[in-house]
Amino acid sequence: MLERVQSERTQTDRTMIEIRDVTRSYGSFKALDNASLAIREGEFFSLLGPSGCGKTTLLRMIAGFDKPTSGSIAVDGQPMDGIPANRRPTNMVFQSYAIFPHLNVEQNVAYGLKRLKLDAGAEKHRVGEALAQVSLTGLGKRRATELSGGQRQRVALARALVMRPKVLLLDEPLSALDKKLREQMQVELRRLQQAVGITFVLVTHDQYEALAMSDRIAVMFGGKIAQVASPKEIYQRPVNRQVADFLGGMNFVKAEIVEENGASLVLDTLGFGRVRADKPRAFVRNGGAATLGIRPERLRVLWDNATAKFEVSGKVVERHYFGEITHLIVEIPGLEKPLSVTETNDFGADDIPVGAPIRLAYDPEALVAMAD
Amino acid sequence: MTVAAEGSPPLRMAGSRRSPLLQSEAVQGFALISPTFVYALILLVLPILVVIAHSFWTQNYLTIDHTFTLENYRIALTEPIYRDLLWRSLYISLTVSLLTVALAYPVAYFISFHGGRHKSLWLFLITIPFWTSYLLRVMSWKVILGYNGVLNSGLMGLGIIDEPSTALLYNSTAVIITLTHAWATFAILPIFVSLEKVDRTLVEAATDLGDGPLRSFLRVTLPLSAPGAISAALIVMIPTVGDYVTPKLVGGKDGVMIANAIQAQFGKASNWPLGAALSVTTMIIVSLMAGATVLVFRGLQRLAR
């Protein structure tokens, strides 16, 4: 909650990066296919997608390491065509961190400052400031080869931030860290971005990373941008099955469109009957068929004689224990695929016997209509 | 042996009937290198010991006087002829090694950074001169540099010179040109290998931080490939000091090097002890020079940061 409030402070309505109809082809293969995107100033923006979806290609084109086959990229209103990487107002944190092995931490961070010909005091001050931002104060004299993975990542961050770029580009910066460190760095990166107020563009294939850190996310598949929205909207109102599936689990139910009006759709389904569901903003109708989706954690187990206004009933066919939660697979008459249900273990969901009849409650607001 | 056996766990002793001594990594290592080691001992260390011993003796017509003397070293270090030859050898080898590295670096850089899919083809092409004998390659330089050679006729044909130049062949320049060409491959390969090891992302990172192509080369690629350049310089420098075929064939009287003098002492002059003293002196000076080269390069590397 606190973070959202802060985030409104760093974000403005100005467009920092404008990507217009950008295509990048390698022969007949299109790594990026007619992508358009506007990233706002001060925003933490994520490009999310499986490997080979074109997210890294897009990032490298913003940095200037790759050129669009067609289309244009502008940073802070300046067209970037023909401007080499070394003269762009962007800096990058590389996936491998690319720490110069022949230099120590301080020299690595000061690398880009040398060209600015600052006086020794000013340079030292900026290096110290950048090291403090990433909590590396005191490690300035360490050799690059003596650093841990997390420290190398901080050096890479400091080295880019010290340049005070308009845009900081991060290419899968957390993928080389172990789980615990990765989660800690997610929080820290977000905090850092809020503190410096620089536009961050993050490339990641980890949906939780994108959800946890970003103001907005662009989900990409096969060189195309599928959806651009806030983490919450992406998660709750995915535009299609692909997006829904990539961001966590989702139960898909075949549906028939009965009625379509402004903001909602009336759908006929086998298991859930006739339901009304919100229409996603980018919904494109494809004939009369659609898909109804519901997240496994939005289905609640109804105990004993409890009732709910909206419920389905079936039979437990599988149970998987995950510590704080239990994952149930429930067969519903009429549905071709059983439903996944995630229930916290507070009330004993881990004791539900396989084969037992079960009733599940759902909130109609949790139902999402998707293009097929 | 007994101690080692007691120290090792009994389970392992039961599983393997081999002596624990053979299982120690150090012993296995020595066993692996022993053929090479024995070979080097017999053909490298022993001859050097013989040479060192000779350098303290005296030639007495057909026999060797085995009394210890430093007279040979006095001659080797103070006679102007040997001093001049030694200086010239060092000058030639140093020039050749620097020139070779300077010329080989761009070639290696091109293959490594721009060779694309044809890297191995380029490397293969570079080794082609080795298909012919070294003598033939030296001889071909004679054809190029000679009085009526390719270079002279070419320059005359273009009207740049009126009569053939004698400055091309039979002097130390001819030796330098020939040796530089002959050793090029030995310099290209180590430099190529060290350039291949330079992570290309580091060059991108330097570019990202504002460096143009030249600056990123000077600040990242060059320092990171310096070890290859140093070893290339040493690989060329050390053997060229002692080269005697090249000066003999293209050096004339101005291109004679210390090895020619050493050869003469062991051959025609038949003064093995003096030849030995000259050899040992050269060896020591080359070692010192190699050490100095490494230090100078390290200093330059530190300055470049």
Interface residues (C-beta under 8 A of the other chain):
Chain A: A63 F65 P84 A85 N86 R87 T90 N91 M92 F94 S96 A98 F100 P101 H102 L103 Q107 Y111 G112 R115 R159 A160 M163
Chain B: D199 T201 L202 E204 A205 A206 T207 D208 L209 G210 D211 G212 R215 S216 R219 V220 P223 L224 Q301 R305
